Amino acid sequence: MQRSFAKYDRFRKQRKIARREAFLAELGRVVPWRRPEAPIKPYYPLAGKGRKPYRLSTMLRIHLL
């Protein structure tokens, strides 16, 4: 049975990493996100009767970026 190019790893299509993805990955490694979250956490809204709030880590990153 003959093999096709799809079976070889080097011929699989690899997605190029976008500059935005590389920047956010580097930012995640550099910034200690847990430290700034600690003082904010007691005041951040919890899920209740309405729309579920975004995670604190997500909102912190949005506001700082």
Rosetta blueprint (number, residue, H / E / L):
1 M L
2 Q L
3 R L
4 S L
5 F H
6 A H
7 K H
8 Y L
9 D H
10 R H
11 F H
12 R L
13 K L
14 Q L
15 R L
16 K L
17 I L
18 A L
19 R H
20 R H
21 E H
22 A H
23 F H
24 L H
25 A H
26 E H
27 L H
28 G H
29 R H
30 V H
31 V L
32 P L
33 W L
34 R H
35 R H
36 P H
37 E H
38 A H
39 P H
40 I H
41 K H
42 P H
43 Y H
44 Y L
45 P L
46 L L
47 A L
48 G L
49 K L
50 G L
51 R L
52 K L
53 P L
54 Y L
55 R L
56 L H
57 S H
58 T H
59 M H
60 L H
61 R H
62 I H
63 H H
64 L H
65 L L
